[in-house]
Amino acid sequence: MKQATAAGMHWKLAISAAVAAMVASGSAGAQQVPAGPALPPAEQPFTGKIGKSYRDSTPAFPARQTAPAGAPNILLVMTDDVGLGAASTFGGPIPTPNLDRLAARGLVYNRFHTTAMCSPTRAALLTGRNHHAVANGVVANLATGFPGYDNLLPKSAATVAEILRQNGYNTAMFGKHHNAPEDQVSPQGPFDLWPTGLGFEYFYGFMAAETNQFHPALYRGITPIPTLKDGEVLDHALADETIAWIHNQRAVDPDKPFFAYLATGSAHAPLQAPAEWIARFKGKFDQGWDKVRADTIARQERMGIIPRHTDVTPRPGGLPAWKDLTPEQKRITARMMEVYAGMLAYQDNQFGRILDELDRMGESGDTLIVFIEGDNGAAAEGGPMGSMNPMSNFANGTNETEAQLLAGIGKFGGPDAVGNYADGWAWAMSAPNPFVKQYASHLGGVRNGMVIAWPDHIQGRGLRSQFGHVTDIMPTLLEAAGIAAPSSVNGVAQQPIDGVSLTYTFDNAKAPERHTTQYFEMMGNRGIYHDGWWAGTTPKRVPWAPMVPAGGDPMDYKWELYDLKTDPAQAHDLAASRPAKLAEMQEVFDREAQRNHVYPLDDRLDFSRFGASVAQYRMRDHYTYWGAGISIPYLRGAPILGRSFTIAADIDVPSADTSGTLLALGGKFGGWSFHLSHGKPVAYVAASQLPGDQSAVAAAEALAPGKVHLEYEFRYDGGRNAGGEMIIRADGKEIGRGRIARTISKPPEMTDTLDIGFDADTPVVEGAVSQPFAGRIDKVDVTLAKPGQGK
């Protein structure tokens, strides 16, 4: 107890010093101009003595940078696509006993906010700056060429990892990093926006919005590594890696504090989990989303997550009532919710393993743990009934029928589906608030639960209801460590910090909130919080209604107004009765938007927006690959989708019965494979994973052993996701010809690659043909026609 009290006093003195430094540079409740010492510090002059030999000389090593005395270990955790109404810690129906255990040791924040989508939230989390202010106004896949939206995180906004590393911490990241532009996720980088370029000494994880839990595309540092095998699941592997890194860090330097950042892929699509965890929830959601949401709101009131008798909005128009679904539809959608619950519960279980290990090692009391349950609201991206492959539906023209969903119900959550649940469940999981992920205009898109625990130092327990924002985490961690935000990092002057440290709430539940103004914007949907009021736009496009065509004016949105002090779940729009207040709030939004590079607004979510993003990449009409072993993200590979092309491969066939992959793009949920099957060249397309949605053209004869110049010529019919004629030639002689029924416009998995000589991660076709080619590949040339060009 004496040690804990002394440490607590040291921490509070450090806090006072850090706050004093911030106050000296600006208001503690407004933008903070970093005023701490520049990093790295100036080189130390030699303090020893140099004589003619070592006999008359005195050595003096430079002092190593060490963390401030009493600086804590830090574990930062963020889950993915988890709304406020999902986890039991915040009143949801999914048991998260380990997060409950953490909450019992610390504080539960019930008015914490994110940005409504993942890349922006993560950029704000790591830098303490608003997402547009650090060029991450939208997800990395939708970047546009404007200062707030190019996804090039500026060096004037050093991450908390970089600052901690240069102040004597060991730093590591595990899991999802979605803050590097897509074209930079390649074997040639550049790597400065990868975790190892942003202050993390160690990285194990994936570089995209999502990845497959069973066959993830993994990197260690900047090096791609083989995917998981033998039924291993990503969340388990991430926990293993986190524990192993902590073990090694404590083994080498137990006096040095660590900063570990765990960013799980759960519960972002694809919804996947071990079968036994899904089975735990069989029948648990048969009552439907209306009842589940109502029960969640009742629990939230009992727990104090929201005030008692809070008014909430009804189910939105366009979203069907559960009672109106057919028995078959109820069975399909309930099963998908069981998968989601199994995934989140399993993630909590793996987090519990890390907690158990910190307890066993005696590290828990002095480890500051910040757990943010979700980077935005729940995701309504699976459609009205959910889907086994929603990206294929969106991009590749796949139209799953109810009969196909019923037939595939046993595959939900396993390696043969990359699904997402029905929109109604996303609405329920964002309870008590309206709207969901992507909607920065309403709390359902941006309100997430958070737990902070630091048992030896934070004496308080229970709820904290001050307004908090994801930008607040970076200054909170620095203040807890006794580190002032540096004025310059690696020679670059640092821009103002937008977040406000939450340490003032640690031991004072009733402290007046300090983060009093915060704008929100995501793809045209806007919101502004100011002194307890909220104004936001009315969305033009909603997930449970037909897509609104592009081309409207992003500025032409209706606005709504809410007094969150009396209406915390946005049930009563006061815009009509309080026009002056609305105008005041709109002015505040405009001021914040101008200051943070929010303009120009862009509300497109169609192929014109994707095209604007891809336009920055330099495309060629000819690609050459010099041998096997090449694996690159599909956006940097030869773009053979939606056009005619010729693939010419110079290979050496070891035997007439050889099988294996020559070139693969994508996976079994959507992709191309060019391979040998028992010596016969084959061109194979998986338009989706649905039975019968595959096409193959095989040569009539096997190749003779020896050197062969093999060609696949595809003559595209033209149009979108169309088919075409495939011709196979060996040394100029035609050996196969046939029809490909239909093709794809985009590989469904965000981490899909173009591979030469093998098929990485999720293969396009199962079996021996997906194995590495046993012969030699000297060169593969890909020659392209113009996009959409037919015969």
Secondary structure, 3 states (H helix, E strand, C coil): CHHHHHHHHHHHHHHHHHHHHHHHHCCCCCCECCCECCECCCCCCCCCECCCCHHHCECCCCCCCCCCCCCCEEEEEECCCCCCCCEHHHCCCECCHHHHHHHHCCEEEEEEECCCCHHHHHHHHHHCCCCHHHCCCCCHHHCCCCCCCCCCCCCCCCCHHHHHHCCCCEEEEEEECCCCCHHHCCCCCCCCCCHHHCCCCEEEEECCCCCCCCCCCEEECCEEECCCCCCCCHHHHHHHHHHHHHHHHHHHCCCCCEEEEEECCCCCCCCCCCHHHHHCCCCCCCCCHHHHHHHHHHHHHHHCCCCCCCCCCCCCCCCCCHHHCCHHHHHHHHHHHHHHHHHHHHHHHHHHHHHHHHHHCCCHHHEEEEEEECCCCCCCCCCCCCECCHHHHHHCCCCCCHHHHHHCHHHCCCCCCCCECCHHHHHHHCCCCCCCCCCCCCHHHHEEEEEEECCCCCCCCEEECCCEEHHHHHHHHHHHHCCCCECEECCEECCCECCCCCHHHCCCCCCCCCCCEEEEEECCEEEEEECCEEEEECCCCCCCCCCCCCCCCCCCCCEEEEECCCCCCCCCCCCCCCHHHHHHHHHHHHHHHHHCCCCCCCCCCCHHHHHHHHCCCCCCCEEEECCCCEEEEHHHCCCCCCCCEEEEEEEEECCCCCCEEEEEEEECCEEEEEEEECCEEEEEEECCCCCCCEEEEECCCCCCCEEEEEEEEEEECCCCCCCEEEEEEECCEEEEEEEECCCCCCCCCCCCEEEECCCCCCCCCCCHHHCECCCEEEEEEEEECCCCCCC
